[in-house]
Amino acid sequence: MKWNLERKLIAGGLGAALLIMGTMSWISYQNAIQLIRSTERIKRTYSTLEHLADIQATLNEAESGRRGYLLFGTDFELERYNLAIAKLVKILNDLEQSLGNQVSQNARFQQLRSLIDQRQKLFQTSNTLFRLNPSDLSANHPLVIASRINREALREVFIALKAEEQSSLELWIARSGNNMQYRLAIESVGTLISFTIFLSVYLVLYHQLLKRQEAERMQQKLAQEKELSELKLEFLALVSHEFRTPLSVILGSAQLLKDSLSSQIERSRLRSLTRIESSAKAMKQMFADVLTIARADAGKLEYQPSWLELQSFCLNLVEDMQLSDQYQHVIKLIDLGDRTHGWLDEALIYSALSNLLSNAIKYAPVGSNIDFILDGKIDVITFQVKDEGMGISPEEQVTLFEPFTRGVNVKSIIGTGLGLALVKRCIDLHQGEITIDSEVGVGTTFTIQIPQSRLEK
């Protein structure tokens, strides 16, 4: 099945939408993983800071218990010191797990542990000395000085650990915020693009639906028009057949009376028989024209071309028209071409040219010249009918080939307005064209051009 442009656009739009949605899902998945990692890292950093705070508090608790023991010498203060030391060991283990694989922080942690172990030893040594001789622990004692140095070193390590963890916390919070903004932007843009694509696909489908509905309406309308045209053709054929019989009787009777009584009655009464005869002929021709136009509109007018000897055909046509005109006009046949035969439907071309010549006779002054020009070339045959009649205005030329259309300046000249409509349909069946060049009060020239795709026989 061959895909048209709209189907390609729909398939491409859906594919692009699916691709965008897949890309968005993958980016969202990666972003979600980053957010999870950032959240875990933030939690771990908060845990590290809490552990550092607990270590400081526990050290202070142990220091307070040691001092109480040194001052008061009670077992309660000693027990308080021992509990703080035990708690400190657990907190240090938890902190070591919380730091994970951070090299710099692990190095500081080892330094912190070493200082805390050193401080515990100082605490134990001072407790032992206090039991032996309480008065030896003066402010200048080396043990007291070492404890001060150890406390300062611990403070610096705590500051360094907290500073790095705080910096790491700020970094991961900022990174997490950036990831959230990036994800929001990607999802917003992707959603907008997907919505635009789906909207475009919807509009294309809706446009296709409208076109299909319009095509169905047109098809239904054409079917109705075809049915109506066939009914009209059947009606006109029936009417034409029903009228043709009485008209033939009237025409035959008028001709019989005219021939048999021509020497017995007055000329004025004979003219009445002539009018009856001409009116019957006109009505018969009108019914024939109406039926021919109806057949042409219904597509049932037969087109049967054959090789036609052009000059003989035109001479016979001129002779027939001269006889019907009773030689009141001079019809001159002018042969300009070299072609002798044409691929034409004799009946149709005769009907078209006879209508043009009949109009020229009808609307041209009595005794004027009518030029009938034949110009046969290899690729086209041209017929021209020129008269010196009343002419046709440019406004009326637009609708001249419509049925029952006549010029406003025809006055009382009898006519049905079917002749040129019949001419147009006969020429259309030959795939030719008819043009008009007319000027009011000067005359009219009809030009028929029929293409020839076959060589002369």
Protein Blocks (a to p, Z undefined) as FASTA:
>chain_A
ZZdfklmmmmmmmmmmmmmmmmmmmmmmmmmmmmmmmmmmmmmmmmmmmmmmmmmmmmmm
mmmmmmmmmmnopaklmmmmmmmmmmmmmmmmmmmmmnmmafklmmmmmmmmmmmmmmmm
mmmmmmmmmmmmmmlmcfklmklmmmmmmmmmmmmmmmmmmmmmmmmmmmmmmmmmmmmm
mmmmmmmmmmmmmmmmmmmmmmmmmmmmmmmmmmmmmmmmmmmmmmmmmmmmmmmmmmmm
mmmmmmmmmmmmmmmmmmmmmmmmcfklmmmmmmmmmmmmmmmmmmmmmmmmmmmmnopa
ccddddddfklmmmmmmmmmmmmnnopaccddddfbfbfbdcddfklmmmmmmmmmmmmm
mmpcehiacdddddddfkbccdddddfbebpafklmmmmmpghiacfklomagcehlmmm
mmmmmmmmnopacdddddehibccdddddddfbdcZZ
